[in-house]
Amino acid sequence: MNDDHFYRMRRLPPYVIAEVNAMRHAARQAGRDVIDLGMGNPDHPPPQHVIDKLCEVAGKPSAHGYSQSRGIPGLRKAQANYYGRRFNVDLDPEREVVVTMGSKEGLSSMATAIVAPGDVVLAPSPSYPIHTYGFIIAGATIRSVPTTPNDEYWEALDQAMAYTSPRPSVLVVNYPSNPTAETVDLAFYERLVAWARENKVWVLSDLAYSELYYDGKPTRSILEVPGAKEVAVEFTSMSKTYSMAGWRMGFAVGNPRLIEALTRVKSYLDYGAFTPIQAAACAALNGPQDIVEENRLRYQNRRDVMVESFARAGWDIPVPPASMFAWAPLPPGFHNMGSLEFSKQLLEHAGVAVAAGIGYGEEGEGYVRIAMVENEQRIRQAARNVKRFLQQES
């Protein structure tokens, strides 16, 4: 017997992103220098006071028992306070906030909580895999809508409601987008909340890149819209904001009914994150916010170096307005190769790892996602390697 005998395995294709990751690992094991622009893994540590708090609380004998699945009260209050000062949104820490083990776990647990086999979920394409496969694992059917928030997006939503049976019950949105880095303004969310209320659709907003915005244009939250909490829950993460990716710390906030459903499912699945991690997360949210601006400027500088140096190498990359990624069309002459094969060739011949666009859905074909997770010197080196590769292949 093989994995195809398992129901959920039959619904999951091979994880395309893992294929290039395996090649990267093999190259490094062989002693090759690989400039890894594939995975969105922050390369700087969290603030020292956060690490100190982790160590302090971990030193207490009482800190090593089971924690609270929904999150310790102080952390839920700290997240509510963050929404208050950042978005001017009032949240009840008891009814409208739950701590998750990263936004990825939060989304997958929410899928388990609110969809049944056969339910239809609207999800963007291209999108981060959990936005579709979290619901596929839960038994739902996915109907794709565009990621780009233009007129075609709204037409796709209306067509989905008119011609899909059963009618979609959930819509996933993700801005700043992973992988495309696209953003939206408050007017978009105002229209979306009105649409969701009219069509009785739950909206799940992934705002994992809330603080990685550039050029002085802050991202917005769907919960800023009056009445949004009637239909929406938003997921955030500390991974990128505070360079705490491995800590697995995130939040879901918003509609009390959805938060209660998520909390109930989580109570069966986990006992919450390690208490010292939750205490350290409180220190991050409540303490000095210098790290947030430092990270923002760091990624913006890397973005500018990447766009400029890759352009000189012969590969024009659109300037991302947010996130830690660039969404780049394949260079001239490589479109017929496909994104997966191009990524393999780039790794093999240039020593540069990127993520194949096809790993983010069918609409991702023809693109690669480039993560700004190496310093400026390494990004310039990557551009030089890319230039040699492009010249050799032309």
C-alpha positions in Angstrom: 0.0 0.0 0.0 1.0 3.6 -0.5 -0.1 7.1 0.5 -2.7 7.1 -2.3 -4.9 4.9 -0.1 -5.3 7.8 2.4 -8.2 10.1 1.5 -6.5 13.4 2.3 -3.2 12.3 0.7 -5.2 11.7 -2.6 -6.3 15.4 -2.4 -2.7 16.7 -1.9 -0.3 17.0 -4.8 3.5 16.8 -4.1 4.6 20.0 -2.4 6.3 21.7 -5.3 8.2 24.1 -3.1 9.9 21.1 -1.3 11.4 19.9 -4.6 13.7 22.9 -5.0 14.3 22.9 -1.2 15.6 19.3 -1.5 17.9 20.3 -4.4 19.2 23.3 -2.3 19.9 21.0 0.6 21.8 18.5 -1.5 23.9 21.3 -3.1 24.9 22.6 0.4 25.7 19.1 1.6 28.0 18.8 -1.4 29.8 22.0 -0.2 28.4 24.4 -2.8 27.7 28.0 -1.9 23.9 28.6 -2.3 22.4 32.0 -2.1 19.0 31.1 -0.7 16.3 33.5 -1.9 13.7 30.8 -1.7 12.2 30.5 1.7 10.9 33.6 3.6 13.0 32.9 6.6 14.2 36.0 8.5 18.0 36.1 8.9 18.1 38.4 12.0 17.3 37.4 15.6 14.4 38.9 17.7 15.2 41.8 20.0 17.4 41.0 22.9 14.8 41.9 25.5 12.4 39.3 24.0 15.1 36.6 24.2 15.8 37.7 27.8 12.1 37.4 28.7 12.0 33.9 27.2 15.0 32.8 29.3 13.7 34.5 32.4 10.3 32.8 32.3 11.8 29.4 31.2 13.9 29.6 34.5 10.7 29.4 36.5 9.8 25.8 37.6 6.1 26.6 37.2 6.5 27.6 33.5 6.9 24.1 32.1 3.4 22.7 32.5 0.6 22.8 30.0 -0.2 26.3 28.8 -3.6 27.7 27.6 -4.7 26.7 24.2 -6.4 30.0 23.5 -3.3 31.9 24.8 -2.4 33.4 28.1 -4.6 36.5 29.0 -1.7 38.9 28.9 -0.8 38.0 25.4 -4.4 38.2 24.1 -4.6 41.7 25.7 -1.2 42.7 24.2 -2.5 41.8 20.7 -5.7 43.7 21.3 -3.6 46.7 22.3 -1.6 46.3 19.1 -4.7 46.6 17.0 -5.8 49.6 19.0 -2.7 51.6 18.5 -1.9 50.4 14.9 -5.4 50.3 13.3 -7.6 52.1 15.9 -9.6 48.9 16.2 -11.2 47.9 19.5 -10.9 44.1 20.3 -12.2 42.2 23.3 -9.3 40.0 24.4 -11.7 37.5 25.9 -14.1 37.0 22.9 -12.3 38.4 19.8 -8.7 37.2 20.2 -7.1 33.8 20.1 -3.4 32.9 20.0 -2.3 30.5 17.3 0.9 28.7 16.5 1.7 31.0 13.6 -0.9 32.2 11.1 -0.5 29.0 9.1 -1.8 26.8 12.0 -4.5 29.4 12.7 -5.8 29.2 9.1 -5.7 25.4 9.0 -7.5 25.1 12.3 -10.1 27.6 11.2 -10.7 25.5 8.1 -11.2 22.4 10.3 -13.6 24.4 12.5 -15.9 26.0 9.9 -16.1 23.9 6.7 -17.5 20.5 5.9 -16.8 18.2 3.0 -18.4 19.7 -0.1 -18.4 23.3 1.1 -17.0 25.8 -1.4 -14.3 28.2 -0.4 -13.1 31.1 -2.6 -9.3 31.4 -2.5 -6.9 33.6 -4.5 -4.6 32.2 -7.2 -1.7 32.5 -6.9 -1.6 32.2 -3.2 0.4 30.7 -0.3 -0.5 27.0 -0.3 -2.3 27.0 3.1 -4.9 29.4 1.7 -6.1 26.5 -0.5 -4.8 23.3 1.0 -5.8 24.1 4.5 -9.4 23.9 3.3 -8.8 21.0 0.9 -7.4 19.0 3.8 -10.7 19.8 5.7 -12.7 18.4 2.8 -13.8 21.6 1.1 -13.8 22.4 -2.6 -11.8 25.4 -3.8 -12.9 27.9 -6.4 -10.1 30.2 -7.4 -10.5 33.9 -7.8 -7.7 36.3 -9.0 -5.2 37.7 -6.5 -4.9 41.1 -8.3 -7.6 43.4 -6.8 -8.9 44.8 -10.0 -12.2 44.8 -11.8 -11.7 41.1 -12.8 -11.5 40.3 -9.1 -15.0 41.6 -8.3 -16.4 40.0 -11.5 -15.0 36.7 -10.4 -16.6 37.0 -6.9 -20.0 37.8 -8.4 -19.7 34.9 -10.9 -18.8 32.5 -8.2 -21.8 33.4 -6.2 -24.1 33.2 -9.2 -22.9 30.0 -10.7 -21.4 27.8 -8.0 -23.4 25.2 -6.2 -23.4 25.0 -3.3 -22.9 28.8 -2.9 -19.4 29.6 -1.5 -19.4 30.2 2.3 -15.8 31.4 2.9 -13.5 33.9 1.1 -9.8 34.0 1.8 -7.9 37.2 1.2 -4.2 37.9 1.7 -2.8 41.4 1.4 0.1 42.2 1.3 0.0 39.0 -0.8 2.3 36.1 -0.5 3.6 35.5 -3.2 2.7 38.6 -5.3 3.3 41.4 -2.7 0.2 43.2 -4.0 -1.5 45.5 -1.5 -5.0 47.1 -1.1 -6.4 50.3 0.3 -9.2 50.8 2.8 -11.7 51.3 0.0 -11.1 47.8 -1.2 -11.9 46.4 2.3 -15.0 48.6 2.6 -16.3 47.2 -0.7 -15.4 43.6 0.4 -17.2 43.9 3.7 -20.3 45.1 2.0 -20.1 42.3 -0.5 -19.6 39.7 2.2 -22.5 40.9 4.3 -24.8 41.0 1.3 -23.8 37.4 0.2 -23.5 35.9 3.7 -19.8 34.9 3.2 -17.2 34.7 6.0 -14.0 36.5 5.1 -10.6 35.2 6.4 -7.9 37.9 6.0 -4.3 36.9 6.2 -2.3 39.9 7.3 0.9 38.2 8.1 3.0 41.0 6.5 1.2 43.8 8.2 4.4 45.7 9.2 6.5 45.0 6.1 5.3 47.9 4.0 7.5 50.4 2.1 7.7 53.9 0.8 5.7 55.3 3.8 2.4 53.5 2.8 1.2 51.5 5.8 -1.0 48.4 5.2 -4.6 48.5 6.3 -6.7 46.0 8.2 -10.1 44.8 7.1 -11.2 45.3 10.7 -10.9 49.0 10.3 -14.1 48.9 8.3 -17.3 49.5 10.4 -19.2 46.2 10.6 -16.3 44.1 9.5 -16.4 42.0 12.7 -19.8 40.7 11.6 -18.2 38.8 8.8 -14.4 38.7 9.2 -11.5 37.3 11.1 -7.9 38.4 10.5 -4.7 36.4 11.1 -1.4 38.0 11.9 2.0 36.7 12.8 5.0 37.7 14.8 7.3 35.8 12.4 8.3 38.6 10.1 7.5 41.6 12.2 9.8 40.6 15.1 12.0 38.0 13.3 10.4 35.2 15.4 9.6 32.7 12.6 10.7 29.6 14.4 8.8 30.6 17.6 5.5 29.9 15.8 3.5 32.7 17.3 0.4 34.3 15.7 -3.2 35.4 16.3 -6.7 35.3 15.0 -8.9 38.3 15.8 -12.4 39.5 14.9 -15.8 37.9 14.7 -16.6 36.3 18.1 -18.5 33.4 16.6 -15.6 32.4 14.4 -13.1 32.9 17.2 -15.1 30.7 19.5 -15.2 28.0 16.8 -11.5 28.2 16.3 -10.9 28.1 20.0 -13.0 25.0 20.5 -11.2 23.1 17.8 -7.8 24.2 19.1 -8.8 23.0 22.6 -9.0 19.5 21.2 -5.8 19.7 19.2 -3.2 21.5 21.4 -2.4 23.0 24.8 -1.1 26.2 23.4 2.4 27.4 22.8 5.1 27.0 25.4 4.3 29.6 28.2 7.8 31.2 28.1 7.3 31.8 24.3 3.9 33.5 25.0 5.5 35.6 27.7 8.3 36.7 25.4 5.7 37.5 22.7 4.0 39.8 25.3 7.4 41.5 25.7 7.7 42.0 22.0 4.2 43.5 21.5 4.4 45.7 24.7 8.0 46.7 24.6 10.1 49.1 22.3 9.0 48.9 18.7 12.4 49.8 17.2 12.8 46.4 15.7 9.7 46.8 13.6 11.0 49.9 11.9 14.5 48.4 11.6 13.2 45.3 9.9 11.0 47.4 7.6 14.0 49.6 6.5 16.2 46.5 6.2 13.9 44.8 3.8 13.2 48.0 1.9 17.0 48.5 1.3 17.3 44.9 0.2 14.4 45.4 -2.2 16.0 48.4 -3.8 19.3 46.6 -4.2 17.6 43.6 -5.7 15.6 45.5 -8.2 18.5 47.6 -9.3 21.2 44.8 -9.5 18.9 42.3 -11.1 17.9 44.8 -13.7 21.6 45.4 -14.6 21.9 41.6 -14.9 19.1 41.6 -17.5 16.2 40.6 -15.3 13.6 43.3 -14.7 11.7 42.7 -11.4 8.6 44.7 -10.5 9.1 46.8 -7.4 7.2 45.1 -4.5 5.3 47.7 -2.4 5.2 45.4 0.7 6.2 42.0 2.1 9.6 40.3 2.0 9.2 39.0 -1.5 9.4 40.0 -5.1 7.1 38.3 -7.7 9.2 38.2 -10.8 8.2 37.1 -14.3 10.7 34.6 -15.8 13.5 36.4 -17.7 13.1 36.9 -21.5 13.7 33.7 -23.3 12.8 31.4 -20.4 9.0 31.5 -20.4 8.7 28.2 -22.3 10.9 26.5 -19.6 8.3 26.8 -16.9 8.9 28.1 -13.4 9.9 24.8 -11.8 12.5 23.9 -14.4 13.8 27.5 -14.4 14.2 27.4 -10.6 16.1 24.1 -10.9 18.4 25.5 -13.6 19.0 28.7 -11.6 20.0 26.7 -8.6 22.2 24.3 -10.6 24.1 26.9 -12.7 23.9 30.1 -10.7 23.8 28.8 -7.1 20.7 30.9 -6.5 17.6 29.4 -4.9 14.2 30.9 -5.6 10.6 29.5 -5.3 8.8 28.3 -8.4 5.6 30.2 -9.1 3.7 27.0 -9.9 4.0 26.1 -6.3 1.5 28.9 -5.5 -1.2 27.7 -7.9 -1.8 27.5 -11.7 -1.8 31.2 -12.1 1.7 31.4 -10.6 3.2 29.7 -13.6 5.6 32.0 -15.5 6.8 33.6 -12.2 9.2 32.9 -9.4 9.1 34.3 -5.9 12.3 35.9 -4.7 12.7 36.3 -0.9 14.8 39.2 0.4 16.4 37.2 3.2 20.1 37.7 2.4 22.1 40.9 3.0 22.8 43.4 0.3 26.2 42.0 -0.5 24.8 38.5 -1.1 21.9 39.9 -3.2 24.5 41.7 -5.4 26.4 38.4 -5.7 23.2 36.6 -6.7 22.7 39.2 -9.4 26.2 38.6 -10.7 25.6 34.9 -10.8 22.3 35.4 -12.5 23.9 37.6 -15.1 26.4 34.9 -16.0 23.6 32.3 -16.2 21.5 34.5 -18.5 24.4 35.2 -20.8 25.3 31.5 -21.0 21.8 30.5 -21.8 21.1 33.2 -24.4 
